[in-house]
Amino acid sequence: MTSYLTGRTQYVRYRGEVSTTTHVYCGVPQDLLLGPVLFLLYVADVIEMVKECGLIPHAFADDLQIYGHSVSADTQKLVAHMTTCIEQVRCWMASNRLRLNSSSSSSSSRFVERITRRL
């Protein structure tokens, strides 16, 4: 039995320039029909992790949103809880060769600011 990545290589072509070819050891080839299914299997653990945190995950393609709710008096607890969960997600992603996009992720301070403005 061999990996579907066996013998696969990749290179980058940009503005007429071509990089050196390197071997591919992980990932899903773009032309593989099972790509979406394999991705869902890959990220199923992180979705379950968010649920175990008592929060609500919403996943679409390569986007994961985490929701939670609380009464006004418990807003700070929710923020702390979400911050802990996001850090767990970040660690899971790092251990699975993924990276959390910090520019699209809400920092807890911005999150608190948005919540308190709404109250």
N, C-alpha and C positions, 0 to 999 in steps of 0.2 A: 504494500500500500504506500502511495506517495502523496505528498501534499500537492494541492492544485497550484501552489506557488513555485514548485520545483522548476528550475530553469527560467523563471521569469526575471526580466530586467526592466529598468526604467531609465528615462533620461528626460531632460527638460529642453524644449526648443523655445527660444524667446528672441524675437526680432532677428531672425535669421541665424542666430548663434545656437549651437547645440552643446549641452554639457556632456561630460563623460558618462558612460553607461554604468549603472550599479545594479547589483542583484537585489531582489525584493525578498525579504524574509517574513514580513507580516503585512496584513491588510487584505482587502478584497478587490480583485481586479474589476475595473469599471464595466467590462463586457460580460461579467458573470451574471446570469439571470437570477441566481440565488442571493445576490448582493443585499437586497432589502431584507430578506428573511434572516440572513446571517447577521446583519446589523441589529435586528430586533433581538435575536438570541444573545448577542454580545452585550446589549445594554439592559437586558431584562433584570439583571442583578441590581443595577443602580435604581431602577424604578421601584423594585421591591424594597430597597434600602430606604427610599424616601417614604414609602408607606409605613415601614417599621418605625420611622421617626414620628409617626402620627400626622404627617402632612400629606398633601394631595399633589401627586405628580401629574403633569400633562406633557406628553411627549409627542412630537411630530417631526418626522424626518430626523435631522440631527439637532433638534432644539428640545430642551427640557426646561419646563417651567415648574416651579414649586409654589404651591399655595397653602395658606393656613388661615385660620380665622380665630378671633378671640373677642371677648368683651373689652370695652375701652380700658378697664382697670388692669387687664392682663396683657396689654400691648407690649410692654417691655419683656415679659416672659416669652411671648411669641417671637419677638425679634431675636432673643438669645437662643431660643430653640431652633429657629430657622438658620441662624448663623452657624450653629453646631452642625446641623444637617448639611448645609452647603459645604462646610469644611470636610465632612465625611465623603461627600460626593467628589470634591476636589482630590482627596486622597485615593479614592477608588479609581478615578479617571487616570491619575498619575501612575498607579500600579497596573493599569490596563493600556498604557501607551496612548492615552488621550490627554487633551489639555483643555481646561476650562477657560473660555474666552473672557478674561477679566473686563474687557471694554464693554461687553454686552451684559455682564453680570452686575446686579445692583449690589453695591456695598451696603453693609448693615447700617451705616450712618445715613446714606441717602434713603434707604428703606424706612428708617425711623422718621426721617424728615417728611417723607411722603405720607406716612400714616398719621403723624401728629397734625399735619396740615389739614387732613380730611376730617379730623375729630372736632 
